[in-house]
Amino acid sequence: MTVLSLSECELVWESSSPAASLSMGEALGRLLRPGDLVALFGELGSGKTLLVRGVAAGLGCVAEEVHSPS
């Protein structure tokens, strides 16, 4: 098993629009492999759910089935 420290795999990204968030999420979803872990941090209303909808689409899931937990 390979263990990486958080500093080795941290990505900070600011979206310029909702469409950019979806697009980034889709790109990330296509890169993810079983066992990968993604942690999202952001204020309420910052677009985390929108990004995850993009990830879902990138994984081949129905993006509209992703709902905000709040």
C-alpha positions as CSV (number, residue, x, y, z in Angstrom):
1,M,0.0,0.0,0.0
2,T,1.2,3.5,-0.8
3,V,0.5,6.2,1.7
4,L,1.0,9.8,0.7
5,S,1.0,12.7,3.1
6,L,-1.6,15.4,2.4
7,S,1.1,17.9,1.4
8,E,2.0,15.5,-1.5
9,C,-1.4,15.4,-3.1
10,E,-3.2,18.7,-2.1
11,L,-4.9,20.6,-4.9
12,V,-6.3,24.0,-4.4
13,W,-8.6,25.2,-7.1
14,E,-11.0,28.2,-7.5
15,S,-13.8,28.0,-10.0
16,S,-14.6,30.9,-12.3
17,S,-18.2,29.7,-12.9
18,P,-20.7,26.9,-12.3
19,A,-19.9,25.5,-15.7
20,A,-16.2,25.4,-14.8
21,S,-17.0,23.6,-11.6
22,L,-18.9,20.9,-13.5
23,S,-16.1,20.6,-16.0
24,M,-13.4,20.3,-13.4
25,G,-15.5,17.7,-11.5
26,E,-16.0,15.6,-14.7
27,A,-12.2,15.7,-15.4
28,L,-11.5,14.6,-11.8
29,G,-14.1,11.9,-12.0
30,R,-12.5,10.4,-15.1
31,L,-9.1,10.3,-13.2
32,L,-10.4,8.6,-10.0
33,R,-9.7,4.9,-9.5
34,P,-11.2,2.5,-6.9
35,G,-9.8,3.3,-3.4
36,D,-9.1,7.0,-4.2
37,L,-10.2,9.5,-1.6
38,V,-11.2,13.1,-2.2
39,A,-11.9,15.5,0.7
40,L,-13.7,18.7,-0.1
41,F,-13.6,21.8,2.1
42,G,-15.6,25.0,1.6
43,E,-18.1,27.3,3.0
44,L,-21.8,26.7,2.7
45,G,-22.9,27.5,-0.9
46,S,-19.3,27.4,-2.3
47,G,-20.1,24.8,-4.9
48,K,-19.0,21.5,-3.4
49,T,-22.2,19.7,-4.5
50,L,-21.9,21.1,-8.0
51,L,-18.3,19.8,-8.2
52,V,-19.4,16.4,-7.0
53,R,-22.2,16.3,-9.6
54,G,-19.4,16.8,-12.2
55,V,-17.4,14.0,-10.5
56,A,-20.4,11.7,-10.7
57,A,-20.8,12.5,-14.4
58,G,-17.1,11.7,-15.0
59,L,-17.6,8.4,-13.2
60,G,-20.6,7.6,-15.5
61,C,-23.2,8.2,-12.8
62,V,-26.3,10.3,-13.0
63,A,-25.2,13.8,-11.8
64,E,-28.8,14.8,-10.9
65,E,-28.9,12.1,-8.3
66,V,-26.2,13.9,-6.2
67,H,-27.9,16.0,-3.5
68,S,-26.4,18.4,-1.0
69,P,-26.3,17.0,2.6
70,S,-27.3,20.3,4.1
